[in-house]
Amino acid sequence: MLLRTLLPFLLLCQLPYASPAQAPAALNATLDGYEYPFLVKYLPLRLEGQALRMAYMDVPATTKANGRTMVLLHGKNFFGAYWRETIKALTAAGFRVVVPDQIGFGKSDKPDIHYSFHQLARNTRQLLDTLGVKKAIVVGHSMGGMLATRFALLYPEATEKLVLENPIGLEDYRVGVPNQTVDQAEAGERKSTEESIRKYHATYYPKAYPKAHDEWLLPLAAQTRHPDFSKVARANALTFDMIYQQPVSYEYHLISVPTLLIIGQEDRTIVGKGLIKDPKVLARMGQYPALGKHTAARIKNGKLVELSGVGHIPHLEAAPKFLAALLAFVK
């Protein structure tokens, strides 16, 4: 019965990728001129005395609405648009889907402030309150998994279920990754080029970098060629420091809502991997098969789905398997 229910939108995910949206040669800090797949709206915020805008997509169900909402939280090196095919499948399944660009990312403002997962979670809660969403299924990929975890810990009453897709933060990076200052991190970010970004993104895929991924890489590369890039580099450095300084790995046992971990078994992501010089440290960190098992065992209502042969981004690399796991869990 479940398979018959899932089949229509699993088939959608097996269609070929559409041609990548043409990103301009240069894009500013908020990706003006780059079109998202769905209407973008803005939530006004005031943080540290600054008037800011948080971009988001709020996409209604395209079939009979089931009255439930999913919130999709992006990773650090991404923006909300890369959830496009997931949004199409979920709205076809009757869900309302809310996809924010966190402050510091995508089409949202990139202020020079103290970034924290607590603040990003509060911003997300304010967005949901503004939209009249009292309870949601919260899905987080990569850095979004750390944020989704913090959200569920802060707001269990607003979290129907929690889904973590290859989240970073399953281990404390401070234990093995050498510390660097924000200024040092920013200096490194300022050297970013399309070539260096492509080299890093290629590590997300265990076999070969797929050309279709350019759709989500080229807008980031275009920002490096704009005068605004200093703002982007600074925000990137500040959010790297947030990830490094604010681990969630010691708190998984406190999660009280039903939780699913979807773990691509070939993922070896380590935040700050390039800073590690000791080969023994490199060998023991980023071991997602072991980290997934360990984390799922610590969560009271935790469930683990392991995707063999899949890397860091299951919803792009193995969309049908990712959606099958996600929808089976939430149904």
C-alpha positions in Angstrom: 0.0 0.0 0.0 2.8 2.4 1.0 4.7 1.7 -2.3 1.6 2.5 -4.4 1.2 5.7 -2.4 4.8 6.7 -3.0 5.1 5.6 -6.6 3.9 8.8 -8.4 6.4 11.1 -6.8 9.2 8.6 -6.7 8.8 8.4 -10.5 9.1 12.2 -10.6 12.5 11.9 -9.0 13.8 9.6 -11.7 13.1 12.2 -14.5 16.3 13.7 -16.0 17.5 17.0 -14.4 16.3 20.1 -16.1 18.9 22.2 -17.8 20.7 24.2 -15.1 19.4 27.7 -14.6 21.9 30.1 -16.2 23.7 31.9 -13.4 25.0 35.4 -14.3 28.8 35.8 -14.5 28.7 37.7 -11.3 26.2 37.7 -8.4 26.0 39.9 -5.4 25.8 38.8 -1.8 22.1 38.1 -1.9 22.1 36.3 -5.4 20.0 39.1 -7.0 19.4 38.2 -10.6 19.4 34.4 -9.9 16.0 32.9 -10.0 14.8 30.3 -7.5 12.4 27.5 -8.5 9.6 28.9 -6.5 8.5 32.4 -5.3 10.8 33.9 -2.8 9.5 36.0 0.1 11.3 37.8 2.9 10.9 37.9 6.7 12.1 41.1 8.3 14.4 40.5 11.3 16.3 42.8 13.6 19.6 41.2 14.9 22.3 43.1 16.9 20.7 46.4 15.9 20.6 45.6 12.2 17.5 45.5 10.1 17.8 42.2 8.0 15.8 40.1 5.6 15.5 36.3 5.7 14.5 34.8 2.4 12.3 31.8 2.1 10.0 29.8 -0.2 6.6 28.7 1.1 5.3 26.2 -1.4 1.7 24.8 -1.1 0.7 21.2 -1.8 0.0 20.5 -5.5 -2.5 17.8 -4.7 -5.0 17.3 -1.9 -3.3 19.0 1.2 -2.7 16.7 4.1 -2.5 19.6 6.6 1.1 19.0 7.4 4.2 21.1 6.9 7.8 20.2 6.2 10.7 22.6 6.8 13.8 21.9 4.7 17.1 23.3 6.1 20.0 23.7 3.8 23.7 22.9 4.3 26.5 25.4 4.7 27.8 25.3 1.1 24.3 25.5 -0.4 21.1 27.6 -0.5 17.4 26.7 -0.4 17.0 26.2 -4.2 18.9 22.9 -4.2 15.9 21.3 -2.5 13.9 21.9 -5.8 13.2 18.2 -6.7 12.5 17.4 -3.0 10.0 20.2 -2.8 8.2 19.0 -6.0 7.9 15.5 -4.6 6.7 16.5 -1.1 4.1 19.0 -2.4 2.9 16.2 -4.8 2.5 14.1 -1.7 0.2 16.7 -0.1 2.7 18.6 2.1 3.2 22.3 2.5 6.9 22.9 2.2 8.8 25.9 3.8 12.4 26.4 2.7 14.3 29.2 4.4 17.7 30.6 3.4 19.3 31.2 6.8 20.7 34.6 7.6 24.2 34.5 6.1 23.2 32.2 3.2 21.6 32.3 -0.2 19.2 35.3 -0.8 19.2 36.3 2.8 21.4 39.1 4.2 24.9 38.4 5.2 25.6 40.7 8.2 28.8 40.7 10.3 27.3 39.5 13.5 27.8 36.7 16.0 26.2 33.6 14.3 24.8 30.9 16.5 22.6 27.9 15.9 20.3 29.2 18.7 19.8 32.4 16.8 19.2 30.6 13.5 16.7 28.3 15.2 14.9 31.4 16.7 14.8 33.0 13.3 13.3 29.8 11.9 10.7 29.6 14.7 9.8 33.2 14.1 9.3 32.4 10.4 7.0 29.5 11.2 5.0 31.6 13.7 4.6 34.3 11.1 3.3 31.7 8.6 0.9 30.2 11.1 2.7 26.9 11.3 2.4 25.5 14.8 4.1 22.2 14.2 6.4 20.9 11.4 8.5 18.0 10.3 12.0 19.5 10.3 14.5 18.1 7.8 18.1 19.2 7.8 20.9 18.4 5.5 24.6 18.8 6.4 24.9 22.0 8.5 21.1 22.1 8.3 21.2 18.9 10.4 23.0 20.7 13.2 20.4 23.5 13.0 17.5 21.0 12.9 18.9 19.3 16.0 19.1 22.6 17.8 15.6 23.5 16.7 14.2 20.2 18.0 16.0 20.6 21.3 14.7 24.2 21.7 11.2 23.7 20.3 10.1 20.1 20.7 6.5 21.3 20.9 6.9 22.7 17.4 8.7 19.7 16.0 6.5 16.8 14.8 9.4 14.7 13.6 13.1 15.3 12.9 15.0 14.1 9.9 18.8 14.4 9.6 20.3 13.8 6.2 24.0 13.3 6.4 24.3 15.9 9.1 27.6 17.4 10.0 28.2 17.7 13.7 28.0 14.0 14.5 31.4 14.5 16.1 33.1 17.4 17.8 35.5 18.9 15.2 37.4 20.8 18.0 38.9 17.4 19.0 40.7 16.8 15.8 40.6 20.0 13.6 43.2 22.7 14.5 41.7 25.9 15.6 41.9 29.0 13.4 40.7 32.6 14.0 37.8 34.0 12.1 40.2 36.4 10.3 42.3 33.4 9.2 39.2 31.6 7.9 38.1 34.8 6.1 41.4 35.1 4.4 41.1 31.5 3.1 37.5 32.2 1.9 38.6 35.3 0.0 40.8 33.0 -2.1 37.8 31.0 -3.3 37.4 30.5 -7.1 35.1 28.4 -9.2 37.9 25.8 -9.5 38.5 25.6 -5.7 34.7 25.4 -5.0 34.3 22.7 -7.7 37.2 20.7 -6.2 35.6 20.8 -2.7 32.1 20.0 -4.0 33.5 17.0 -5.9 34.3 15.4 -2.5 30.5 15.1 -1.8 30.3 12.4 -4.5 32.0 9.0 -4.1 32.2 8.2 -7.8 32.4 11.2 -10.0 31.2 14.8 -9.9 27.9 15.0 -11.8 27.6 17.8 -14.3 24.0 18.5 -13.0 25.6 19.7 -9.7 26.8 22.7 -11.6 23.4 24.2 -11.1 24.1 24.6 -7.4 27.8 25.4 -7.7 27.8 28.1 -10.4 25.8 30.7 -8.4 28.4 30.4 -5.5 31.2 30.7 -8.1 29.5 33.8 -9.5 29.6 35.5 -6.1 33.4 35.3 -6.1 33.5 37.6 -9.1 31.3 40.3 -7.6 32.5 43.3 -5.4 30.1 42.0 -2.7 32.2 38.9 -2.2 34.0 40.3 0.8 30.6 40.2 2.6 30.1 36.6 1.5 33.6 35.6 2.6 33.1 37.1 6.0 29.8 35.4 6.5 31.3 32.1 5.4 34.1 32.5 7.9 31.7 33.4 10.7 29.4 30.5 10.0 32.4 28.1 9.8 33.4 29.3 13.3 29.8 28.7 14.4 30.0 25.1 13.3 33.4 24.6 14.9 32.6 26.3 18.2 29.0 25.0 18.8 28.9 21.2 18.6 25.6 19.4 19.0 27.2 15.9 19.3 26.9 15.8 23.1 23.1 16.4 23.0 21.6 13.8 20.8 20.4 11.8 23.8 18.2 14.8 24.8 16.1 14.7 21.6 12.6 13.8 22.5 10.9 13.7 19.1 10.9 10.7 16.7 14.1 11.1 14.6 15.3 9.6 11.4 18.9 9.6 10.3 19.5 9.1 6.5 23.2 8.4 6.0 25.0 8.0 2.7 27.6 5.4 3.6 30.4 6.8 1.4 30.3 10.2 3.0 33.6 11.2 4.7 33.0 14.9 5.2 35.0 16.6 8.0 34.5 20.3 8.6 37.9 21.9 8.4 39.5 18.8 6.8 42.1 20.8 5.0 43.5 22.0 8.3 44.3 18.5 9.6 47.9 17.4 9.1 47.9 14.2 11.2 47.0 11.2 9.0 45.8 9.3 12.0 43.3 12.0 12.8 42.1 12.1 9.2 41.6 8.4 9.3 39.4 8.3 12.4 37.2 11.4 11.6 34.4 11.7 9.1 33.5 8.0 9.3 29.8 8.3 8.6 28.8 4.6 8.8 30.1 4.4 12.4 28.9 7.9 13.3 25.4 7.2 12.0 25.1 4.0 14.1 26.5 5.7 17.2 24.2 8.7 16.9 21.0 6.7 16.1 21.7 4.5 19.2 21.8 7.6 21.4 18.4 9.0 20.3 15.5 7.6 22.3 13.2 7.4 19.2 16.0 7.2 16.6 15.8 5.3 13.4 18.7 4.8 10.9 18.5 4.3 7.2 21.8 3.5 5.5 22.2 4.2 1.8 25.1 2.2 0.4 27.2 3.7 -2.3 25.9 7.2 -1.6 27.9 10.3 -0.5 27.1 13.5 1.3 23.9 14.7 -0.5 21.4 11.8 -0.9 18.6 14.1 -2.0 20.6 15.0 -5.1 22.6 11.8 -5.6 20.0 9.2 -4.8 16.7 11.1 -4.8 14.3 8.1 -5.0 16.0 6.3 -2.1 16.1 9.4 0.0 12.4 10.2 -0.6 11.3 6.6 0.0 13.1 6.7 3.4 11.7 10.2 4.3 8.1 9.5 3.3 8.0 6.1 4.8 9.1 7.7 8.1 6.7 10.6 8.1 3.7 8.5 7.0 
